[in-house]
Amino acid sequence: QESRGLGDVYKRQVKKDNNVNTKKMSALEKKNRARFGDERVEYLKRQNKAFQDMKKGKITKDKFIKDFPKSQTAKREQGLIDHKEFDAYDIILEYLLSSEQVATIEEANYVMTEMDEATINSIVKDFSE
């Protein structure tokens, strides 16, 4: 019998459940899970989903704040953060992280260096409204 690679062994062990909607985990998510732990990543994913639901009107801002009292939204609502104090960098950073376009500040910094002025102004304008 010939030796098989670990990939073949892994494929034989994993059974695909057709009832579950599985999505392949990105390399970045794997890295974040290794760095921050599964619990923290799952919490941030739940927070982002709730934030997106709040923006779409599926849940109220009060519900979001109750569920995530340490969020920027909750701090802003409590007057701990005045959004007028934010500069364009902070606004773009929050936008990129909350929309899950990036997962780290390093990635956000890179994306921001590639943005043109019109894109930055558009995001800042949307945030201010």
N, C-alpha and C positions, 0 to 999 in steps of 0.2 A: 504494500500500500504506500502510495506516495504522500509526502508531507504537504500539507496545505498551509497557506498563509493565515494570519490572524483574521484578516478580512473575511475569509470563507467561514471560519469558525463563528465569527460574530454574526454573519448573515444567517447561519443555521440556527443560532440561539434566539434571534429576535423574531417574534411572531407579530405579524401585522394585524392590528385590530381594525377592521373596516368600520366599526361603529364609532371610533374615536377620530376626531379631526386633528391629526398631528401635523405639526409644522416643523421642518428641519431647523434646528438651532444654529444660528449663525456663529461663526468663529468668534465674533466680538462678544456675543452673549456668553459663550463658553468661557472666554477670558474674564469677563466680569463676574461670572459665577465663581470662578476659581479665586478671583481677587477679593470679592465682597461677600461671597456666600450665597447659597440658593435663597435663603430666607429674605435677604435684603433685595435681591433682584426681583423676586416675586412680589414683594411689597411695592417696589417702584413701578412694576408693571401694572399692579392693581391701581396704584395712585394715578398713573397716566391714563388708564382706561376710564377711571372715574372722572378725571379732568376733561377728557374728550367728551364723555357723556354729559358733563355739566355744560360744556360749550355748545353742545347740540340740543340742550334743553331737556335731556332725558332725566337728569336729577337736578335738584336745586343747589345753589351755592352753599346754603346752610347745611345741607346734607353732606356735601363734599368737605366743608370745614369741620363738621362733627366727626367725620370718618378720618380726616387727615389734618389734625390740629397743628402740626408742625410745618405744614406746607407754606409756600410763599403766599398763596392765596389767603390762607388763614391769617398769616402775619400781617398782610396788607390790610385785611378787613379789621383787625384789631388795632390798626394804627401803628404797628411796630415797624412797618416799612412804608415809606411814602414813595409811590411809583414815580413821582416827579423827580426824585433824587437819582433815579436810574439814568445812566448814560446809554448811548447806543450799544456799546459793548454788552452791558448787562441785559438789555432788552433782547438782543440777538441771541445771546447765550441761553437765556431762559426759553426763548422760542425754539431753538434747535433741540434743547434737551427735552422740553415738554412734548414736542411733536415726534420724539424718538428718531429724529434724523441723525442724531449722534448720541453716543452713550458716555462720552468722556469730555472733559474740558479741552483736552489736547485735540480731539477730533473737531470740536467746535471751533477752536482757534484756527485749525487748518481750513475748515469750510469758510470761515469768515474772511480769510485772506483771499479766497477765490471769488467772493461776492462782489458784484459791481454796486455802484452808488445807488442806482435805482432800486435794486432789490433791498438793500439796507433801509433806504427811506420808506419803502413800502411796508416792511415789517414794523419799523418804528411807528409809522402812522397807524397801522392796524392795532398795535399794542396801546397806543394813546387813546384810542376811541373807546 
